[in-house]
Amino acid sequence: MAISETQIDNGIFRVTKWVIEPGGAIPMHPHEFEYVVVPLVNDTMYVTNADGSEIAAELRIGQSYTRPAGAEHTVANRGTATIVFVETEKLS
C-alpha cells in the first residue's frame, strides 16, 4: 500500500509526502511537472517505466534528486522496511 499526504499545494509548488509499505507500490502515473524527491530513509525502491524498463533507485536520507516532466512509472517497495520520501512538483 502507498499513502500520500499533500502538505502544500499553492499553485506554484505541490509538496507530497509518500509512504510505501513493504510490498506496496504507487501505481503507474505520469508526471506533468518537473519534480524533486527528498528521501527520508535509506533504502531501495524499484521504478518501472512505461516502456517496461526498470531502475533500482538507491535512496539516501536527505540526498535529493530531480526528474523532468513527462516521466511515467510505477514505484514499488520490495523490501522489508517502509519507504518514505517527500516529492516537490514545480507547478509553474
N, CA, C and O of each residue as an XYZ file, in Angstrom:
368
protein
N       0.834     -1.167      0.000
C       0.000      0.000      0.000
C       0.890      1.245      0.000
O       1.952      1.263      0.622
N       0.443      2.274     -0.700
C       1.132      3.565     -0.714
C       0.147      4.632     -0.254
O      -1.005      4.662     -0.685
N       0.614      5.493      0.616
C      -0.218      6.567      1.153
C       0.437      7.894      0.813
O       1.640      8.073      1.004
N      -0.371      8.828      0.304
C       0.154     10.163      0.007
C      -0.527     11.191      0.896
O      -1.708     11.075      1.222
N       0.249     12.203      1.282
C      -0.261     13.311      2.086
C       0.214     14.607      1.437
O       1.400     14.932      1.483
N      -0.720     15.348      0.830
C      -0.372     16.639      0.249
C      -0.166     17.627      1.386
O      -1.072     17.863      2.185
N       1.031     18.203      1.455
C       1.368     19.123      2.539
C       1.243     20.578      2.104
O       0.881     21.437      2.909
N       1.538     20.859      0.842
C       1.419     22.211      0.283
C       0.921     22.066     -1.147
O       1.394     21.206     -1.890
N      -0.034     22.906     -1.532
C      -0.481     22.985     -2.922
C      -0.969     24.415     -3.131
O      -2.149     24.722     -2.955
N      -0.019     25.292     -3.515
C      -0.313     26.721     -3.558
C      -0.312     27.309     -4.965
O      -0.258     28.529     -5.127
N      -0.371     26.459     -5.976
C      -0.363     26.939     -7.345
C       1.029     27.140     -7.918
O       1.188     27.269     -9.132
N       2.024     27.168     -7.069
C       3.419     27.284     -7.504
C       4.143     25.963     -7.263
O       4.867     25.472     -8.130
N       3.937     25.388     -6.064
C       4.520     24.103     -5.697
C       3.439     23.183     -5.144
O       2.470     23.630     -4.530
N       3.629     21.881     -5.379
C       2.832     20.860     -4.701
C       3.832     19.961     -3.981
O       4.704     19.365     -4.614
N       3.706     19.864     -2.668
C       4.605     19.054     -1.848
C       3.794     17.896     -1.284
O       2.786     18.098     -0.606
N       4.248     16.682     -1.573
C       3.537     15.483     -1.155
C       4.484     14.556     -0.419
O       5.579     14.264     -0.901
N       4.066     14.097      0.745
C       4.814     13.067      1.477
C       4.240     11.716      1.072
O       3.030     11.498      1.121
N       5.128     10.818      0.674
C       4.741      9.461      0.270
C       5.266      8.443      1.275
O       6.408      8.533      1.725
N       4.431      7.481      1.619
C       4.790      6.359      2.478
C       4.411      5.089      1.726
O       3.244      4.881      1.393
N       5.403      4.240      1.461
C       5.153      2.981      0.758
C       5.530      1.829      1.687
O       6.703      1.632      2.004
N       4.539      1.087      2.110
C       4.767     -0.059      2.995
C       5.448     -1.188      2.227
O       5.365     -1.225      0.999
N       6.125     -2.118      2.924
C       6.725     -3.270      2.250
C       5.680     -3.998      1.396
O       4.572     -4.284      1.851
N       6.055     -4.286      0.168
C       5.141     -4.951     -0.753
C       4.192     -3.995     -1.455
O       3.432     -4.413     -2.329
N       4.219     -2.732     -1.093
C       3.316     -1.742     -1.672
C       3.915     -1.067     -2.893
O       5.097     -1.222     -3.200
N       3.061     -0.310     -3.585
C       3.523      0.400     -4.781
C       2.619      1.591     -5.063
O       1.445      1.612     -4.694
N       3.203      2.579     -5.725
C       2.444      3.675     -6.311
C       2.134      3.219     -7.733
O       3.061      2.916     -8.485
N       0.862      3.160     -8.126
C       0.516      2.680     -9.476
C       1.108      3.565    -10.578
O       1.577      4.674    -10.320
N       1.075      3.051    -11.804
C       1.566      3.781    -12.963
C       0.927      5.166    -13.004
O      -0.289      5.312    -12.878
N       1.774      6.178    -13.182
C       1.295      7.557    -13.213
C       2.264      8.423    -14.010
O       3.470      8.173    -13.998
N       1.749      9.441    -14.703
C       2.614     10.385    -15.413
C       2.933     11.581    -14.526
O       2.152     11.937    -13.644
N       4.069     12.186    -14.764
C       4.442     13.420    -14.073
C       4.285     14.576    -15.062
O       5.043     14.696    -16.025
N       3.306     15.408    -14.809
C       3.036     16.549    -15.674
C       4.065     17.658    -15.467
O       4.298     18.477    -16.356
N       4.678     17.671    -14.279
C       5.597     18.740    -13.912
C       6.965     18.181    -13.521
O       7.072     17.029    -13.101
N       8.011     19.004    -13.662
C       9.332     18.674    -13.133
C       9.197     18.505    -11.618
O       8.388     19.185    -10.988
N       9.989     17.597    -11.031
C       9.845     17.366     -9.597
C      11.173     17.005     -8.937
O      12.126     16.577     -9.588
N      11.194     17.197     -7.612
C      12.345     16.870     -6.773
C      11.872     15.885     -5.717
O      10.785     16.037     -5.160
N      12.694     14.871     -5.442
C      12.408     13.890     -4.394
C      13.458     14.027     -3.303
O      14.655     14.083     -3.585
N      13.003     14.081     -2.044
C      13.888     14.109     -0.882
C      13.598     12.855     -0.059
O      12.572     12.798      0.618
N      14.478     11.848     -0.100
C      14.274     10.636      0.685
C      14.399     10.900      2.190
O      15.243     11.682      2.626
N      13.556     10.245      2.961
C      13.612     10.335      4.418
C      14.108      9.039      5.034
O      14.135      8.896      6.257
N      14.505      8.082      4.179
C      15.039      6.787      4.626
C      16.178      6.371      3.699
O      16.301      6.876      2.583
N      16.998      5.457      4.168
C      17.990      4.776      3.331
C      17.370      3.458      2.893
O      17.044      2.619      3.733
N      17.205      3.265      1.596
C      16.571      2.034      1.117
C      16.670      1.996     -0.405
O      17.298      2.858     -1.020
N      16.045      0.993     -0.998
C      15.966      0.865     -2.452
C      14.507      0.786     -2.849
O      13.738      0.026     -2.261
N      14.121      1.577     -3.853
C      12.787      1.412     -4.424
C      12.955      1.084     -5.897
O      13.953      1.453     -6.516
N      11.982      0.396     -6.448
C      12.071     -0.090     -7.821
C      11.095      0.677     -8.693
O       9.887      0.677     -8.455
N      11.642      1.331     -9.706
C      10.873      2.184    -10.593
C      10.742      1.460    -11.936
O      11.744      1.160    -12.586
N       9.501      1.184    -12.345
C       9.247      0.564    -13.638
C       8.629      1.624    -14.545
O       7.546      2.142    -14.273
N       9.337      1.932    -15.619
C       8.894      2.960    -16.561
C       7.809      2.422    -17.482
O       7.614      1.212    -17.593
N       7.111      3.333    -18.137
C       6.010      2.961    -19.027
C       6.463      2.031    -20.142
O       5.667      1.240    -20.647
N       7.743      2.115    -20.536
C       8.257      1.243    -21.602
C       8.695     -0.127    -21.090
O       9.183     -0.955    -21.859
N       8.514     -0.367    -19.768
C       8.866     -1.658    -19.178
C      10.262     -1.716    -18.587
O      10.581     -2.669    -17.877
N      11.093     -0.743    -18.850
C      12.436     -0.734    -18.267
C      12.336     -0.484    -16.763
O      11.388      0.146    -16.294
N      13.318     -0.982    -16.014
C      13.280     -0.872    -14.559
C      14.579     -0.300    -14.020
O      15.664     -0.577    -14.533
N      14.445      0.500    -12.978
C      15.587      1.107    -12.299
C      15.487      0.779    -10.815
O      14.418      0.920    -10.222
N      16.582      0.346    -10.212
C      16.655      0.207     -8.758
C      17.195      1.536     -8.238
O      18.379      1.835     -8.396
N      16.331      2.325     -7.623
C      16.707      3.656     -7.142
C      17.187      3.557     -5.699
O      16.420      3.223     -4.797
N      18.466      3.852     -5.498
C      19.052      3.818     -4.156
C      18.753      5.132     -3.447
O      19.202      6.191     -3.884
N      18.002      5.069     -2.366
C      17.635      6.253     -1.597
C      18.593      6.437     -0.432
O      18.947      5.477      0.253
N      19.006      7.674     -0.214
C      19.842      8.034      0.922
C      19.209      9.247      1.588
O      18.860     10.219      0.920
N      19.066      9.186      2.881
C      18.397     10.254      3.628
C      18.973     11.613      3.241
O      20.180     11.839      3.329
N      18.083     12.515      2.809
C      18.472     13.887      2.517
C      19.184     14.106      1.200
O      19.469     15.252      0.854
N      19.487     13.052      0.443
C      20.151     13.206     -0.858
C      19.089     13.327     -1.947
O      18.584     12.329     -2.462
N      18.767     14.562     -2.280
C      17.697     14.867     -3.222
C      18.094     14.528     -4.648
O      19.275     14.490     -4.996
N      17.074     14.282     -5.466
C      17.286     14.143     -6.905
C      16.080     14.730     -7.629
O      15.009     14.889     -7.044
N      16.263     15.047     -8.901
C      15.199     15.649     -9.700
C      14.934     14.803    -10.938
O      15.800     14.063    -11.406
N      13.727     14.929    -11.453
C      13.334     14.248    -12.684
C      12.536     15.233    -13.535
O      11.877     16.126    -13.003
N      12.597     15.070    -14.849
C      11.885     16.000    -15.734
C      10.393     15.690    -15.818
O       9.947     14.590    -15.494
N       9.646     16.679    -16.258
C       8.238     16.450    -16.567
C       8.156     15.393    -17.666
O       9.056     15.280    -18.498
N       7.084     14.633    -17.662
C       6.882     13.619    -18.686
C       7.220     12.211    -18.239
O       6.859     11.250    -18.918
N       7.909     12.064    -17.104
C       8.208     10.726    -16.599
C       6.897      9.994    -16.316
O       5.951     10.588    -15.800
N       6.843      8.713    -16.651
C       5.663      7.888    -16.356
C       6.149      6.543    -15.837
O       6.904      5.846    -16.514
N       5.713      6.179    -14.627
C       6.250      4.979    -13.993
C       5.398      4.508    -12.816
O       4.485      5.198    -12.363
N       5.733      3.298    -12.337
C       5.261      2.815    -11.046
C       6.469      2.844    -10.115
O       7.613      2.822    -10.569
N       6.204      2.895     -8.805
C       7.267      2.869     -7.804
C       6.900      1.796     -6.790
O       5.837      1.869     -6.174
N       7.770      0.793     -6.606
C       7.466     -0.338     -5.733
C       8.478     -0.473     -4.605
O       9.662     -0.175     -4.762
N       7.979     -0.926     -3.474
C       8.819     -1.241     -2.314
C       8.860     -2.756     -2.178
O       7.895     -3.365     -1.717
N       9.963     -3.364     -2.574
C      10.114     -4.820     -2.486
C      10.864     -5.241     -1.228
O      11.144     -6.423     -1.026
N      11.183     -4.270     -0.392
C      11.954     -4.551      0.815
C      11.076     -4.897      2.007
O       9.886     -5.179      1.869
N      11.700     -4.866      3.191
C      11.008     -5.227      4.435
C      10.744     -4.029      5.338
O      10.120     -4.165      6.390
N      11.219     -2.854      4.925
C      11.023     -1.632      5.717
C      10.172     -0.644      4.915
O      10.090     -0.738      3.691
N       9.556      0.280      5.600
C       8.729      1.298      4.967
C       9.599      2.342      4.281
O      10.593      2.796      4.848
N       9.228      2.722      3.062
C       9.914      3.781      2.314
C       9.120      5.069      2.485
O       7.896      5.081      2.355
N       9.836      6.157      2.781
C       9.207      7.458      2.961
C      10.034      8.500      2.214
O      11.259      8.540      2.331
N       9.344      9.345      1.443
C      10.024     10.447      0.759
C       9.052     11.607      0.570
O       7.834     11.442      0.638
N       9.620     12.772      0.334
C       8.836     13.970      0.038
C       9.120     14.348     -1.416
O      10.270     14.428     -1.849
N       8.040     14.576     -2.146
C       8.130     14.964     -3.558
C       7.618     16.389     -3.708
O       6.537     16.721     -3.224
N       8.401     17.231     -4.382
C       8.001     18.611     -4.637
C       7.912     18.817     -6.136
O       8.898     18.663     -6.856
N       6.714     19.169     -6.604
C       6.493     19.457     -8.006
C       6.448     20.965     -8.217
O       5.814     21.690     -7.450
N       7.125     21.430     -9.265
C       7.100     22.855     -9.624
C       5.953     23.030    -10.619
O       6.037     22.582    -11.762
N       4.883     23.687    -10.171
C       3.656     23.774    -10.962
C       3.672     24.876    -12.014
O       2.904     24.823    -12.975
N       4.515     25.851    -11.850
C       4.533     26.942    -12.830
C       5.949     27.347    -13.180
O       6.150     28.252    -13.991
